Amino acid sequence: MSDLIRQFRDFFVSLKLTVVLIAFSILLIFAATLDQVNLGIWAVQQKYFHSLFVMWRIGDIPVPIFPGGYLIGGFLLINLISAQVYRFKLTAKKSGIWLTHVGLILLLIGELLTGLWQEEFALRLDEGETKNFSESYRSNELAITETTDPKFDDVVAIPEKFVARVEPIQQAKLPFRVVPKIYYPNAALAARDANTPGATATPATTGIGLQATATPLPLTYKQNERNAPAAYIELAGPEGPIGTWLVSADPRFPPQSFEYAGRSWKIAFRFERSYKPYSLTLIKFSHDRYAGTEIPKNFSSRIRLNSPDGRDDREVLIYMNNPLRYAGLTFYQAGFENDDKTTILQVVRNPSWQLPYIACALMTLGLIVQFGIHLVAFIARRRPASSAVA
Amino acid sequence: MKKFIPLLVLLLGALYLGSTLLPPRQTTAFDLTGFGRLPVLANGRLKPLDTVARNSLLLFQGRQTVVTPAGVKVTPTEWLLDVFFNSNAADQYRTFEVVHPDVLALLELKAEDGDGKKRFSYNEVAKKVSELERQARLAGPVESAVRTPFQSAVLQLYNALVHYQQLKHTLAPPTTEDFLAELLRFQKLLPTGVAAVRAKQAGQPHDEATAKAMIELGQRYLFMSETTNFLAIPPTSEVAEDTAWQTTGQSLLGAFQRGSVDSSVLAYAGLGYAWRQRQPEQFNKLLELYHTQVAKRFAGQLKKSDTETRFNATAPFYSSMSLYVGAFLIAIFSWLKWPEMLGRAAFYLILLAWLATTAGIATRMWLEDRPPVTNLYSSALFIGWGCVGLCLILEAIFKNAIGSVAAGLTGFATLLIAHHLSLTGDTLEMMRAVLDSNFWLATHVVIVTIGYSATFLAGFLAIIYILRGGFTRSLDKASAEALVRMVYGIICFATLFSFVGTVLGGIWADQSWGRFWGWDPKENGALIIVLWNALILHARWGGLIKARGLMALAVFGNVVTSWSWFGTNMLGVGLHSYGFTDSAFMALITFVVSQLALIALAVRPLAKWRSFQSA
């Protein structure tokens, strides 16, 4: 083995590297905790943990100033695996360290997969309402729905990132092109009185856009706020433009109907939906308080779960610390609004959710074995020592 | 002789603890203890009036002692009786602490005029109450993290006054000379009065004077019911729900429908009459009758409130504090002279204090039906308990008084922190929905708290090493090596517990919020503790640090742990931010600076350490 390769190996095997990496992760986590006050949890995860480098903007140029979660985690993984390969022989004395390190490797991989795969949605249900979809916390979509057949809606959903490109979009199902004219990632809506002479000009030629305008807002990162993008969308048929609509993902902004080519349509910018092959109906939401106080004791949602194949038709109770796990998704009681008449469930898909459990069981066992070995050795050493004194 | 002295110390300590168990001496003929045991429903929990009195006093003035203008010391329950039934007298007791100079100026008070230069009576404070109210309205909307010390002081005093008003309207309106007579008149007037009001509303002929008197009483009781949050009146036998307690005002408003005044309201009015008229015999007789009546339905709850009253009077955490200080001093002295005798005496005292805190924590658990750690206050108790428990094990093994010194220090410090945390109200709180899970409280919270304890203990042992080795010649080679082994062993223990505790927290989060790990500040804090302990162990195994390095890193463990314990709560974001604490910020900063100074001492060259200089 050449010197260079050996040095290279020694670098990755060394305990010094481990200590430095742990110190880096502590600094990273600490900085990320402090930054949550400004950015909110989600943005912090993207900036610090789900990244190779933590970027600092100097003017408009992002400059890497610190290794990010993926980089530190990646090095730790290499360090661990190479230490495992080169340094430790699998002996009884080292079995605890082995187990702990294998568990840690699994934990790091699990966290990587969670970062890549986990999806979170919100499901808002009024009492008595039935829904077969949940909504994204962050992503939005432009939905164009054909409602000609009263029994059936045909939806074309265009993800926000395509709208953001502000380029014409052609979709085989639609008899017209969709041309985003203006796009604001976050916008405020204001009323517009078209009849007053000094009314602000609007690109909209039809629909609510005649009575309302959108003005851009800075992006928000707060945990309890979300961005409400708005866009001016022109629809153009083969014979020329049909009209330009203002659409906004603000939940108060309703879908707009129009007729084209003898068929009925609706256009709406909305929270991205994830449809399910089953439906949930809120029967009752309960908000229990301790007697004589406003301190919440429990939140619970009684839900009817229906699948169209008729296999599932039952009532379930979702409450704190007791989610519903169904069809690879988990439904948690996340919140409520509208004077306790509306429940908000959080819907999570995380295919790798078992990995941390396995990893942590291995690590716990490993630590107990390793420190147990230390303890036994310590007691064994003391016994002859103390008998010698006596 | 030398053998007996430790036993004598043990005996004295036990006698001291035993004396706190004796029922308090009655200074009046009134059965004050019996009155203190009566339950009320407040903050979602049935608690004895004794607890209400003590917590209110802690809230107002940070201590439980009350001295009347005549210089007589009265018990919290006696004070509460005056607040309830004789508010003219209570308004003159100096029970409100005002220290901020601008607040004093606002109220036109001079610190020199106050009792202990800081305590004032309600009458003194209330002179400028409208101005205080105005300032409170200005300060209220400001987020607690960015309030100025003046704004916090204004709000604290204002809230104390609101709380005091609530107490005054709990059992009788403070404006009546004789509430019992009023109630008896009301009772007699009820049938004709209700008829008169009905007739008036229907526009039929009626006795105007009766109807007017009735309506006035209704408004009076409505005001009473709206002014207080203390539900003192147990549900009537027709009401099935055990938690349907009412305020006195609500119960009296209900009398308009029922046609009679509830007997509990009358009983309290009778007690008030006897108290004002100084008739202890009547008072005690009525108290017994009322107690028997409540016991018919709430026997189990009364048993708890009796125990709680005894627990309040015993105050095991305060007596433990004194024992810890005594043991600490004896243990330190044992390094200079009579190591074996004094070491053993200190060990016994630590053991006694630890048993007393164990009993105290167990009582709290029984009262709450909860695992030991439910809020910041109980975490302080439990961290101390865990530290001292580990110290006892160390001391039993090493017998060099180091464990006792560390135990005295950490035991006292954590109880002191707990005392300061108790100043904001009842420490037996109801658990908010998301935390309401005994299983996870018993596993995740307890284990992670033991992890905190162990990390702190390693840090405090390291402080002993640094101070004793650096500034005295008493740290001989054997003790130094023993300390290194102790710190190393405790760090291993801390790694295990903080890791398992953090993992269990992840599992709880996965069960209730849908993600194993959410990078919430409290979670991050716990993770940093695990990582820091792992860093120390790896640095040690890699030979990167020796004894002094280990000590320096262990001291920094104190910083890391205190950040996770208190610092993360100050951020005010995340699901875990149930702790308050803005004034604690300065204390945290001071602590961190002191730890950094100790680390600086630890990394001095070996030649500067007095114990390691060659003689």
Boltz contact constraints between the chains, C-beta under 6 A:
constraints:
  - contact:
      token1: [A, 15]
      token2: [B, 538]
      max_distance: 6.0
  - contact:
      token1: [A, 15]
      token2: [B, 542]
      max_distance: 6.0
  - contact:
      token1: [A, 18]
      token2: [B, 538]
      max_distance: 6.0
  - contact:
      token1: [A, 19]
      token2: [B, 535]
      max_distance: 6.0
  - contact:
      token1: [A, 19]
      token2: [B, 538]
      max_distance: 6.0
  - contact:
      token1: [A, 19]
      token2: [B, 539]
      max_distance: 6.0
  - contact:
      token1: [A, 22]
      token2: [B, 531]
      max_distance: 6.0
  - contact:
      token1: [A, 22]
      token2: [B, 534]
      max_distance: 6.0
  - contact:
      token1: [A, 22]
      token2: [B, 535]
      max_distance: 6.0
  - contact:
      token1: [A, 25]
      token2: [B, 531]
      max_distance: 6.0
  - contact:
      token1: [A, 26]
      token2: [B, 528]
      max_distance: 6.0
  - contact:
      token1: [A, 26]
      token2: [B, 531]
      max_distance: 6.0
  - contact:
      token1: [A, 29]
      token2: [B, 524]
      max_distance: 6.0
  - contact:
      token1: [A, 29]
      token2: [B, 528]
      max_distance: 6.0
  - contact:
      token1: [A, 33]
      token2: [B, 521]
      max_distance: 6.0
  - contact:
      token1: [A, 33]
      token2: [B, 524]
      max_distance: 6.0
  - contact:
      token1: [A, 36]
      token2: [B, 573]
      max_distance: 6.0
  - contact:
      token1: [A, 37]
      token2: [B, 571]
      max_distance: 6.0
  - contact:
      token1: [A, 37]
      token2: [B, 573]
      max_distance: 6.0
  - contact:
      token1: [A, 45]
      token2: [B, 519]
      max_distance: 6.0
  - contact:
      token1: [A, 290]
      token2: [B, 44]
      max_distance: 6.0
  - contact:
      token1: [A, 290]
      token2: [B, 430]
      max_distance: 6.0
  - contact:
      token1: [A, 291]
      token2: [B, 44]
      max_distance: 6.0
  - contact:
      token1: [A, 291]
      token2: [B, 243]
      max_distance: 6.0
  - contact:
      token1: [A, 292]
      token2: [B, 41]
      max_distance: 6.0
  - contact:
      token1: [A, 292]
      token2: [B, 231]
      max_distance: 6.0
  - contact:
      token1: [A, 293]
      token2: [B, 43]
      max_distance: 6.0
  - contact:
      token1: [A, 293]
      token2: [B, 44]
      max_distance: 6.0
  - contact:
      token1: [A, 295]
      token2: [B, 44]
      max_distance: 6.0
  - contact:
      token1: [A, 295]
      token2: [B, 430]
      max_distance: 6.0
  - contact:
      token1: [A, 296]
      token2: [B, 432]
      max_distance: 6.0
  - contact:
      token1: [A, 296]
      token2: [B, 433]
      max_distance: 6.0
  - contact:
      token1: [A, 298]
      token2: [B, 433]
      max_distance: 6.0
  - contact:
      token1: [A, 299]
      token2: [B, 433]
      max_distance: 6.0
  - contact:
      token1: [A, 320]
      token2: [B, 433]
      max_distance: 6.0
  - contact:
      token1: [A, 320]
      token2: [B, 434]
      max_distance: 6.0
  - contact:
      token1: [A, 321]
      token2: [B, 437]
      max_distance: 6.0
  - contact:
      token1: [A, 321]
      token2: [B, 511]
      max_distance: 6.0
  - contact:
      token1: [A, 321]
      token2: [B, 512]
      max_distance: 6.0
  - contact:
      token1: [A, 330]
      token2: [B, 514]
      max_distance: 6.0
  - contact:
      token1: [A, 332]
      token2: [B, 514]
      max_distance: 6.0
  - contact:
      token1: [A, 346]
      token2: [B, 514]
      max_distance: 6.0
  - contact:
      token1: [A, 348]
      token2: [B, 514]
      max_distance: 6.0
  - contact:
      token1: [A, 356]
      token2: [B, 516]
      max_distance: 6.0
  - contact:
      token1: [A, 360]
      token2: [B, 503]
      max_distance: 6.0
  - contact:
      token1: [A, 364]
      token2: [B, 500]
      max_distance: 6.0
  - contact:
      token1: [A, 367]
      token2: [B, 496]
      max_distance: 6.0
  - contact:
      token1: [A, 371]
      token2: [B, 492]
      max_distance: 6.0
  - contact:
      token1: [A, 371]
      token2: [B, 496]
      max_distance: 6.0
